[in-house]
């Protein structure tokens, strides 16, 4: 048998005299690095390494050394977790697992309410299985076959999951004594491949995300290809806990949440100042880039949402009501239809384009209570939406200008590592192949002309157009997807909008959706954690704290505060009857960038002493020179 083997970037041609498993073949021919191979494709079909080669074929191997294969490996960790839970809790039903950026989670039914001790026992059992170096074998099975099998086993949750799955490709079935489960990919050949993990935490999760359904236990496991990756991640998790925006927001008196308005933010004065500074900065940048700012209603009639398609496809996430006159309304879950209404309000000429409309739109979306998470996942938030209407010939320049603006703004916040993905046409879509070719090629050209590297998300575009996604890397290496540029072929068609071209004919405009922050609330959460509360001087809600040592300096301290206010500096005056060291400590914990200390000597000499947030004494400054001094040090 003639075998073409692709592994670690090289191709080898092998001759087999008799049928042999892939793993035996690698060992027999002593293929370099073969012990790191954990999965294979034979003639483009996934198989495990126990698969027996019986004819001429092409084999592609997947190695632990390639980070691109990590998510394939993680399916096997789902097996390891489910096996351990089954061993410890035989009545538990593994229902459904998902791959995450850090590993996996698996939902289980018919379990006790797991606590931290239970998770430790599960983790120990998983390690036991790893240390025993047990072989793992899988076989292909269709979703229907798997559903019928689990129905016969009276495992109703797994049966329902498989019946409802839209996965039309083969699944992979594993059976070991009284334990059976099904996976999206083949598993590793042996448990020895699965030593780099940690059981992270557990939470409740409603079956199918429906609060009327039973509550399942969702166990999260972080899992990696090697110990170095695992240790790096665990260190990042430890650092992230110190930066948790919910704790810092409370410590810094920025905001709070209340069950009287779940998923909505109660902004305190300092937090609202931060919100305003962020929106004002973006407002200025958009004004300089030729945008106009608009505002559309929060509540709009059902008819609008039917035209846009949201009523039919998104209603479960919308807050709706019926008034006494039997009209149905909805709080807007997004600003796009309102922007289209603004465009359609008057006749547009090609001379009016491009038209760049920006809006800080307050939107409301119903999210299950279990998914709410501080500022990162809320029900009421502000989108920095912009909608650009342009001609086909203007699309390239508009994309380039928008991309450049997004990068410029991210750099202002210290996000210098930005990755970009281009999501292309899905199987189900509107528009012709010719239009999709034009749109995708235009987005590619805009990136290539700006010399910006990008990766492709094949088939992951929206049904109404391709999109660009901007992902930021924060101070501790976490990635946050924030900005988007989305081409829309759907809404211009649904709302029948047009402009009059040079030949006095009606023509459809191209519509671009653009977001930089995504949600101001979420972006503020990201900033709190990125800076660990140490905001740059220009963005700090309170830039300077004035600390008189005794009441005798209070009047002079007020004069200093008035001077700062006159020149636009944001300051507080600490009039508390406490010792100076305590004042310094409290304002340092509030992460105020600069402290101005005023004692009897400073008052007599019409001066102040300036101290940085990190404790550095910046010396004594004369009252008359204070503004120039602050401008100089704040510009560094």
KOLFI-547014 format. One record per residue (C-alpha): residue in one letter; x, y, z. Coordinates in nm, 3 decimals, m for minus. Layout:
<nodes>
> type_xx_yy_zz
> a_X_Y_Z
...
</nodes>
This chain:
<nodes>
> type_xx_yy_zz
> x_0.000_0.000_0.000
> x_0.128_0.347_m0.096
> x_0.093_0.604_0.180
> x_0.153_0.978_0.146
> x_0.212_1.120_0.494
> x_0.197_1.493_0.577
> x_0.334_1.587_0.918
> x_0.493_1.901_1.061
> x_0.520_2.064_0.720
> x_0.695_1.776_0.543
> x_0.569_1.501_0.311
> x_0.689_1.140_0.320
> x_0.599_0.840_0.105
> x_0.567_0.506_0.281
> x_0.508_0.148_0.166
> x_0.297_m0.086_0.383
> x_0.302_m0.459_0.325
> x_m0.001_m0.530_0.542
> x_m0.283_m0.344_0.722
> x_m0.157_m0.151_1.018
> x_m0.295_0.118_1.251
> x_m0.174_0.473_1.202
> x_m0.003_0.473_1.540
> x_0.176_0.143_1.460
> x_0.280_0.283_1.123
> x_0.436_0.592_1.280
> x_0.622_0.380_1.533
> x_0.733_0.127_1.273
> x_0.883_0.389_1.041
> x_1.011_0.599_1.334
> x_0.857_0.913_1.192
> x_1.030_1.211_1.357
> x_0.812_1.370_1.625
> x_0.541_1.106_1.591
> x_0.487_1.081_1.968
> x_0.332_1.429_1.956
> x_0.076_1.323_1.692
> x_m0.270_1.282_1.845
> x_m0.516_1.287_1.554
> x_m0.525_1.220_1.181
> x_m0.713_1.275_0.860
> x_m0.725_0.991_0.611
> x_m0.826_1.115_0.266
> x_m0.972_1.430_0.431
> x_m1.175_1.234_0.691
> x_m1.093_1.264_1.061
> x_m0.995_0.939_1.234
> x_m0.822_0.845_1.558
> x_m0.472_0.696_1.552
> x_m0.609_0.344_1.611
> x_m0.757_0.358_1.261
> x_m0.626_0.069_1.049
> x_m0.483_0.154_0.707
> x_m0.608_m0.096_0.450
> x_m0.551_0.075_0.113
> x_m0.356_0.350_m0.060
> x_m0.431_0.683_0.105
> x_m0.318_1.029_0.205
> x_m0.269_1.086_0.579
> x_m0.245_1.422_0.749
> x_m0.129_1.422_1.112
> x_m0.208_1.675_1.384
> x_0.059_1.751_1.643
> x_0.050_1.886_1.997
> x_0.331_2.119_1.890
> x_0.100_2.315_1.660
> x_m0.113_2.568_1.848
> x_m0.364_2.565_1.563
> x_m0.463_2.212_1.671
> x_m0.544_2.301_2.031
> x_m0.921_2.307_1.991
> x_m0.913_1.963_1.828
> x_m0.730_1.833_2.133
> x_m0.984_1.985_2.372
> x_m1.261_1.750_2.259
> x_m1.065_1.473_2.430
> x_m1.060_1.668_2.755
> x_m1.441_1.667_2.738
> x_m1.417_1.288_2.735
> x_m1.179_1.289_3.032
> x_m1.409_1.513_3.236
> x_m1.723_1.316_3.153
> x_m1.551_0.986_3.235
> x_m1.436_1.117_3.575
> x_m1.779_1.257_3.665
> x_m1.937_0.927_3.567
> x_m1.695_0.732_3.787
> x_m1.767_0.948_4.090
> x_m2.138_1.011_4.025
> x_m2.277_0.717_3.823
> x_m2.624_0.873_3.796
> x_m2.488_1.189_3.630
> x_m2.583_1.244_3.265
> x_m2.329_1.422_3.042
> x_m2.548_1.640_2.821
> x_m2.352_1.879_2.600
> x_m2.002_2.026_2.588
> x_m1.856_2.332_2.421
> x_m1.504_2.440_2.333
> x_m1.399_2.778_2.477
> x_m1.094_3.001_2.437
> x_m0.946_2.852_2.754
> x_m1.066_2.493_2.732
> x_m1.410_2.336_2.763
> x_m1.726_2.332_2.966
> x_m1.961_2.038_2.998
> x_m2.323_2.044_3.119
> x_m2.436_1.756_3.342
> x_m2.783_1.655_3.456
> x_m2.887_1.450_3.761
> x_m2.590_1.554_3.972
> x_m2.555_1.690_4.323
> x_m2.493_2.061_4.361
> x_m2.118_2.054_4.304
> x_m1.893_2.248_4.542
> x_m1.520_2.315_4.539
> x_m1.444_1.987_4.719
> x_m1.637_1.797_4.451
> x_m1.438_1.969_4.178
> x_m1.112_1.870_4.348
> x_m1.225_1.506_4.359
> x_m1.318_1.523_3.991
> x_m0.979_1.669_3.903
> x_m0.797_1.398_4.099
> x_m0.999_1.129_3.921
> x_m0.910_1.285_3.583
> x_m0.540_1.273_3.675
> x_m0.577_0.909_3.777
> x_m0.707_0.825_3.431
> x_m0.419_1.015_3.271
> x_m0.159_0.833_3.479
> x_m0.301_0.493_3.385
> x_m0.222_0.557_3.014
> x_m0.551_0.407_2.900
> x_m0.622_0.355_2.530
> x_m0.919_0.546_2.389
> x_m1.103_0.430_2.077
> x_m1.384_0.594_1.885
> x_m1.602_0.494_1.594
> x_m1.800_0.701_1.348
> x_m2.172_0.733_1.406
> x_m2.445_0.956_1.266
> x_m2.638_1.194_1.489
> x_m2.956_0.988_1.436
> x_m2.781_0.665_1.531
> x_m2.637_0.828_1.840
> x_m2.976_0.974_1.936
> x_m3.142_0.633_1.907
> x_m2.869_0.472_2.117
> x_m2.907_0.720_2.402
> x_m3.286_0.699_2.381
> x_m3.260_0.328_2.445
> x_m3.038_0.404_2.745
> x_m3.311_0.636_2.882
> x_m3.068_0.930_2.869
> x_m3.327_1.184_2.765
> x_m3.114_1.501_2.782
> x_m2.849_1.354_2.551
> x_m3.121_1.221_2.321
> x_m3.289_1.562_2.298
> x_m2.957_1.735_2.240
> x_m2.871_1.502_1.953
> x_m3.217_1.527_1.798
> x_m3.196_1.907_1.803
> x_m2.840_1.931_1.675
> x_m2.793_2.084_1.332
> x_m2.466_1.895_1.283
> x_m2.507_1.688_0.969
> x_m2.154_1.546_0.971
> x_m2.051_1.224_1.143
> x_m1.999_1.214_1.518
> x_m1.759_0.992_1.707
> x_m1.884_0.740_1.960
> x_m1.690_0.607_2.257
> x_m1.798_0.323_2.484
> x_m1.611_0.195_2.788
> x_m1.790_m0.060_3.005
> x_m2.096_0.125_3.137
> x_m1.987_0.467_3.009
> x_m2.086_0.592_2.664
> x_m2.061_0.933_2.505
> x_m2.039_1.102_2.167
> x_m1.797_1.370_2.041
> x_m1.761_1.603_1.746
> x_m1.411_1.476_1.660
> x_m1.212_1.158_1.723
> x_m1.029_1.140_2.054
> x_m0.661_1.107_2.136
> x_m0.529_0.748_2.127
> x_m0.434_0.740_2.495
> x_m0.505_0.933_2.814
> x_m0.133_1.017_2.845
> x_m0.195_1.303_2.599
> x_m0.429_1.473_2.847
> x_m0.214_1.584_3.140
> x_m0.227_1.964_3.103
> x_m0.552_2.080_3.260
> x_m0.721_2.220_3.568
> x_m1.085_2.203_3.670
> x_m1.170_2.571_3.704
> x_m1.518_2.622_3.844
> x_m1.884_2.522_3.823
> x_m2.200_2.719_3.758
> x_m2.567_2.656_3.697
> x_m2.699_2.659_3.341
> x_m3.056_2.616_3.228
> x_m3.114_2.338_2.978
> x_m3.119_2.496_2.629
> x_m3.075_2.839_2.791
> x_m3.444_2.839_2.887
> x_m3.525_2.951_3.243
> x_m3.836_2.727_3.240
> x_m3.618_2.418_3.188
> x_m3.421_2.221_3.451
> x_m3.097_2.364_3.586
> x_m2.786_2.171_3.483
> x_m2.438_2.178_3.641
> x_m2.179_2.333_3.406
> x_m1.820_2.238_3.484
> x_m1.541_2.445_3.330
> x_m1.198_2.297_3.259
> x_m0.902_2.492_3.129
> x_m0.687_2.262_2.915
> x_m0.379_2.304_2.700
> x_m0.124_2.118_2.489
> x_0.166_2.153_2.735
> x_0.243_2.253_3.093
> x_0.399_2.583_2.987
> x_0.072_2.696_2.830
> x_m0.124_2.581_3.135
> x_0.101_2.764_3.380
> x_0.088_3.079_3.168
> x_m0.290_3.067_3.165
> x_m0.321_3.003_3.539
> x_m0.091_3.298_3.607
> x_m0.309_3.510_3.377
> x_m0.622_3.397_3.565
> x_m0.458_3.492_3.895
> x_m0.368_3.834_3.757
> x_m0.716_3.878_3.609
> x_m0.872_3.820_3.952
> x_m0.674_4.117_4.084
> x_m0.807_4.326_3.796
> x_m1.173_4.217_3.819
> x_m1.362_4.528_3.708
> x_m1.651_4.451_3.942
> x_m1.427_4.473_4.250
> x_m1.230_4.771_4.120
> x_m1.545_4.959_4.019
> x_m1.671_4.923_4.375
> x_m1.335_5.019_4.526
> x_m1.308_5.326_4.301
> x_m1.673_5.427_4.355
> x_m1.755_5.413_3.983
> x_m2.082_5.219_3.966
> x_m2.296_4.943_4.108
> x_m2.562_4.693_4.003
> x_m2.897_4.630_4.170
> x_m3.153_4.351_4.133
> x_m3.417_4.619_4.087
> x_m3.269_4.670_3.740
> x_m3.083_4.348_3.651
> x_m2.827_4.393_3.377
> x_m2.831_4.774_3.396
> x_m2.566_5.004_3.540
> x_m2.613_5.256_3.820
> x_m2.337_5.502_3.736
> x_m2.188_5.694_4.029
> x_m2.052_6.043_3.968
> x_m1.695_5.929_3.902
> x_m1.808_5.642_3.679
> x_m2.037_5.869_3.480
> x_m1.751_6.116_3.435
> x_m1.543_5.831_3.294
> x_m1.832_5.742_3.060
> x_m1.860_6.104_2.945
> x_m1.485_6.138_2.890
> x_m1.486_5.826_2.675
> x_m1.786_5.933_2.467
> x_m1.657_6.290_2.433
> x_m1.322_6.161_2.309
> x_m1.488_5.942_2.048
> x_m1.728_6.222_1.956
> x_m1.432_6.451_1.879
> x_m1.253_6.183_1.677
> x_m1.567_6.116_1.473
> x_m1.625_6.486_1.417
> x_m1.269_6.523_1.286
> x_m1.329_6.223_1.055
> x_m1.637_6.375_0.893
> x_m1.917_6.204_1.083
> x_m2.243_6.368_1.182
> x_m2.397_6.267_1.514
> x_m2.764_6.172_1.524
> x_m3.004_6.017_1.772
> x_m3.299_5.787_1.713
> x_m3.591_5.688_1.940
> x_m3.551_5.419_2.205
> x_m3.904_5.286_2.149
> x_m4.028_5.214_1.797
> x_m4.330_5.046_1.643
> x_m4.345_4.675_1.565
> x_m4.381_4.755_1.193
> x_m4.025_4.887_1.181
> x_m3.889_4.569_1.340
> x_m4.092_4.353_1.101
> x_m3.942_4.534_0.803
> x_m3.591_4.494_0.944
> x_m3.653_4.127_1.025
> x_m3.578_4.160_1.396
> x_m3.937_4.083_1.498
> x_m3.924_3.749_1.319
> x_m3.566_3.652_1.408
> x_m3.470_3.835_1.727
> x_m3.792_3.887_1.924
> x_m3.689_3.658_2.210
> x_m3.411_3.907_2.292
> x_m3.634_4.217_2.269
> x_m3.832_4.403_2.537
> x_m4.179_4.453_2.389
> x_m4.509_4.600_2.501
> x_m4.864_4.657_2.376
> x_m5.025_4.993_2.456
> x_m5.394_5.062_2.528
> x_m5.455_5.144_2.162
> x_m5.329_4.793_2.076
> x_m5.009_4.908_1.910
> x_m4.701_4.692_1.964
> x_m4.370_4.855_2.042
> x_m4.019_4.741_2.124
> x_m3.721_4.895_2.297
> x_m3.458_4.901_2.029
> x_m3.205_4.615_2.056
> x_m2.986_4.790_1.799
> x_m2.975_5.125_1.623
> x_m2.948_5.016_1.259
> x_m3.319_5.042_1.153
> x_m3.338_5.389_1.306
> x_m3.035_5.497_1.104
> x_m3.198_5.366_0.786
> x_m3.513_5.565_0.868
> x_m3.301_5.877_0.902
> x_m3.138_5.810_0.566
> x_m3.476_5.748_0.399
> x_m3.633_6.064_0.542
> x_m3.518_6.273_0.247
> x_m3.415_6.222_m0.113
> x_m3.043_6.157_m0.139
> x_m2.811_6.241_m0.425
> x_m2.475_6.084_m0.505
> x_m2.337_6.426_m0.407
> x_m2.456_6.360_m0.047
> x_m2.247_6.046_m0.021
> x_m2.060_5.921_0.165
> x_m2.294_5.994_0.455
> x_m2.139_5.897_0.789
> x_m2.395_5.892_1.070
> x_m2.276_5.822_1.425
> x_m2.500_5.755_1.724
> x_m2.447_5.675_2.090
> x_m2.750_5.449_2.087
> x_m2.906_5.323_2.408
> x_m3.014_4.967_2.336
> x_m3.189_4.697_2.537
> x_m3.150_4.323_2.490
> x_m3.290_4.049_2.704
> x_m3.006_3.828_2.821
> x_m3.069_3.530_3.052
> x_m2.994_3.627_3.410
> x_m2.729_3.356_3.437
> x_m2.528_3.511_3.153
> x_m2.509_3.862_3.302
> x_m2.156_3.951_3.408
> x_m2.076_4.298_3.538
> x_m2.013_4.544_3.256
> x_m1.913_4.266_3.018
> x_m2.266_4.131_2.967
> x_m2.560_4.362_3.038
> x_m2.915_4.417_2.916
> x_m2.905_4.796_2.882
> x_m2.601_4.948_2.715
> x_m2.474_5.216_2.481
> x_m2.341_5.125_2.137
> x_m2.098_5.354_1.960
> x_m2.280_5.286_1.639
> x_m2.204_5.445_1.306
> x_m2.366_5.376_0.972
> x_m2.195_5.479_0.652
> x_m2.392_5.505_0.330
> x_m2.177_5.526_0.019
> x_m2.148_5.430_m0.346
> x_m1.966_5.121_m0.472
> x_m1.677_5.337_m0.591
> x_m1.644_5.496_m0.245
> x_m1.645_5.169_m0.051
> x_m1.270_5.108_m0.065
> x_m1.174_5.451_0.067
> x_m1.445_5.438_0.336
> x_m1.318_5.100_0.458
> x_m0.958_5.222_0.465
> x_m1.048_5.541_0.650
> x_m1.260_5.351_0.902
> x_m0.989_5.092_0.967
> x_m0.730_5.367_1.016
> x_m0.961_5.548_1.259
> x_m1.017_5.231_1.463
> x_m0.643_5.165_1.492
> x_m0.574_5.528_1.585
> x_m0.828_5.518_1.867
> x_m0.710_5.182_2.003
> x_m0.353_5.314_2.019
> x_m0.473_5.606_2.231
> x_m0.570_5.355_2.500
> x_m0.246_5.158_2.476
> x_m0.385_4.870_2.272
> x_m0.097_4.820_2.032
> x_m0.160_4.453_1.958
> x_m0.470_4.427_1.741
> x_m0.558_4.120_1.535
> x_m0.805_4.131_1.251
> x_m1.029_3.867_1.097
> x_m1.220_3.883_0.772
> x_m1.536_3.673_0.781
> x_m1.650_3.562_0.436
> x_m1.975_3.443_0.277
> x_m2.175_3.175_0.461
> x_m2.374_2.904_0.283
> x_m2.703_3.079_0.357
> x_m2.687_3.436_0.229
> x_m2.856_3.709_0.030
> x_m2.702_3.872_m0.278
> x_m2.533_3.739_m0.589
> x_m2.188_3.579_m0.611
> x_m2.074_3.884_m0.808
> x_m2.174_4.121_m0.526
> x_m2.005_3.904_m0.263
> x_m1.688_3.888_m0.475
> x_m1.685_4.267_m0.495
> x_m1.745_4.320_m0.123
> x_m1.495_4.061_m0.001
> x_m1.228_4.178_m0.243
> x_m1.282_4.540_m0.138
> x_m1.233_4.453_0.228
> x_m0.920_4.255_0.140
> x_m0.783_4.542_m0.070
> x_m0.842_4.793_0.210
> x_m0.635_4.579_0.450
> x_m0.362_4.504_0.200
> x_m0.326_4.867_0.094
> x_m0.290_4.962_0.461
> x_m0.038_4.678_0.503
> x_m0.242_4.522_0.786
> x_m0.214_4.145_0.835
> x_m0.538_3.951_0.875
> x_m0.676_3.601_0.895
> x_m0.978_3.457_0.718
> x_m1.289_3.323_0.889
> x_m1.419_3.120_0.596
> x_m1.799_3.105_0.590
> x_m1.840_3.303_0.914
> x_m1.980_3.624_0.767
> x_m2.338_3.733_0.831
> x_m2.600_3.623_0.580
> x_m2.623_3.986_0.464
> x_m2.254_4.065_0.412
> x_m1.886_4.007_0.500
> x_m1.733_4.170_0.806
> x_m1.407_4.266_0.973
> x_m1.355_4.193_1.343
> x_m1.093_4.373_1.553
> x_m0.956_4.190_1.858
> x_m0.747_4.369_2.122
> x_m0.483_4.218_2.349
> x_m0.480_4.373_2.695
> x_m0.203_4.428_2.949
> x_m0.204_4.064_3.064
> x_m0.244_3.908_2.721
> x_m0.618_3.845_2.715
> x_m0.802_3.901_2.388
> x_m1.119_4.109_2.356
> x_m1.318_4.130_2.036
> x_m1.444_4.490_2.015
> x_m1.456_4.669_1.682
> x_m1.645_4.559_1.370
> x_m1.700_4.677_1.018
> x_m1.999_4.497_0.868
> x_m2.122_4.534_0.510
> x_m2.503_4.510_0.490
> x_m2.689_4.396_0.178
> x_m3.008_4.328_0.373
> x_m3.142_4.649_0.527
> x_m3.104_4.870_0.216
> x_m3.310_4.610_0.030
> x_m3.571_4.563_0.304
> x_m3.625_4.937_0.350
> x_m3.591_5.007_m0.024
> x_m3.349_5.297_0.020
> x_m3.167_5.455_m0.270
> x_m2.990_5.762_m0.398
> x_m3.002_5.941_m0.733
> x_m2.686_5.872_m0.933
> x_m2.508_6.082_m1.194
> x_m2.752_5.960_m1.461
> x_m3.054_6.069_m1.255
> x_m3.139_5.705_m1.180
> x_m3.221_5.538_m0.851
> x_m2.943_5.321_m0.711
> x_m2.893_5.126_m0.388
> x_m2.627_5.264_m0.155
> x_m2.374_5.039_0.016
> x_m2.435_5.034_0.391
> x_m2.156_4.982_0.645
> x_m2.214_4.920_1.016
> x_m1.918_5.036_1.224
> x_m1.841_5.000_1.594
> x_m1.513_5.084_1.765
> x_m1.582_5.005_2.129
> x_m1.882_4.783_2.059
> x_m2.047_4.877_2.386
> x_m1.924_5.167_2.596
> x_m2.012_4.977_2.914
> x_m1.814_4.669_2.811
> x_m1.523_4.878_2.685
> x_m1.508_5.061_3.019
> x_m1.497_4.721_3.189
> x_m1.207_4.623_2.964
> x_m1.029_4.953_3.038
> x_m1.070_4.912_3.414
> x_m0.904_4.571_3.394
> x_m0.644_4.674_3.135
> x_m0.528_4.970_3.346
> x_m0.607_4.794_3.678
> x_m0.788_5.116_3.769
> x_m0.480_5.332_3.703
> x_m0.637_5.538_3.424
> x_m0.413_5.764_3.216
> x_m0.424_6.126_3.330
> x_m0.656_6.244_3.052
> x_m0.911_5.970_3.126
> x_m0.898_5.965_3.509
> x_m1.233_6.078_3.655
> x_m1.039_6.255_3.931
> x_m0.697_6.372_3.815
> x_m0.573_6.547_4.129
> x_m0.651_6.519_4.500
> x_m0.576_6.823_4.715
> x_m0.474_6.731_5.068
> x_m0.450_7.012_5.326
> x_m0.265_6.892_5.634
> x_m0.492_7.084_5.875
> x_m0.802_7.302_5.861
> x_m0.577_7.608_5.867
> x_m0.487_7.545_5.500
> x_m0.846_7.481_5.386
> x_m0.911_7.827_5.237
> x_m0.582_7.822_5.047
> x_m0.660_7.467_4.928
> x_m0.995_7.593_4.791
> x_m0.807_7.861_4.595
> x_m0.584_7.592_4.447
> x_m0.889_7.384_4.351
> x_m1.054_7.685_4.188
> x_m0.741_7.747_3.981
> x_m0.735_7.384_3.867
> x_m1.102_7.397_3.772
> x_m1.045_7.720_3.576
> x_m0.792_7.536_3.356
> x_m1.001_7.224_3.313
> x_m0.834_6.992_3.563
> x_m1.060_6.756_3.760
> x_m0.980_6.762_4.130
> x_m1.119_6.679_4.473
> x_m1.047_6.852_4.804
> x_m1.003_6.612_5.096
> x_m1.141_6.806_5.392
> x_m1.159_6.505_5.622
> x_m1.036_6.546_5.981
> x_m0.772_6.275_5.943
> x_m0.397_6.261_5.948
> x_m0.202_6.330_5.629
> x_m0.073_5.973_5.599
> x_m0.429_5.845_5.606
> x_m0.536_6.094_5.338
> x_m0.244_5.991_5.120
> x_m0.327_5.624_5.165
> x_m0.698_5.666_5.087
> x_m0.642_5.874_4.774
> x_m0.367_5.637_4.661
> x_m0.614_5.348_4.692
> x_m0.852_5.556_4.479
> x_m0.572_5.558_4.219
> x_m0.575_5.938_4.177
> x_m0.282_6.022_3.943
> x_m0.146_6.317_4.142
> x_m0.172_6.439_4.501
> x_m0.120_6.804_4.597
> x_m0.015_6.841_4.960
> x_m0.054_7.173_5.137
> x_0.090_7.245_5.480
> x_0.164_7.563_5.670
> x_0.495_7.617_5.487
> x_0.336_7.576_5.143
> x_0.055_7.815_5.231
> x_0.298_8.079_5.359
> x_0.513_8.050_5.046
> x_0.214_8.034_4.803
> x_0.325_7.693_4.683
> x_0.216_7.328_4.686
> x_0.398_6.996_4.707
> x_0.316_6.747_4.430
> x_0.327_6.370_4.472
> x_0.261_6.108_4.205
> x_0.026_5.814_4.252
> x_0.320_5.574_4.284
> x_0.460_5.774_4.575
> x_0.725_5.979_4.395
> x_0.780_6.326_4.542
> x_0.780_6.569_4.249
> x_0.886_6.862_4.461
> x_0.751_7.199_4.562
> x_0.580_7.413_4.296
> x_0.485_7.779_4.320
> x_0.114_7.857_4.290
> x_0.180_8.074_3.983
> x_0.369_7.791_3.810
> x_0.131_7.508_3.902
> x_m0.071_7.494_3.580
> x_0.236_7.485_3.354
> x_0.389_7.220_3.581
> x_0.078_6.998_3.561
> x_0.050_7.041_3.185
> x_0.411_6.935_3.149
> x_0.400_6.624_3.368
> x_0.057_6.513_3.239
> x_0.185_6.525_2.881
> x_0.456_6.266_2.955
</nodes>
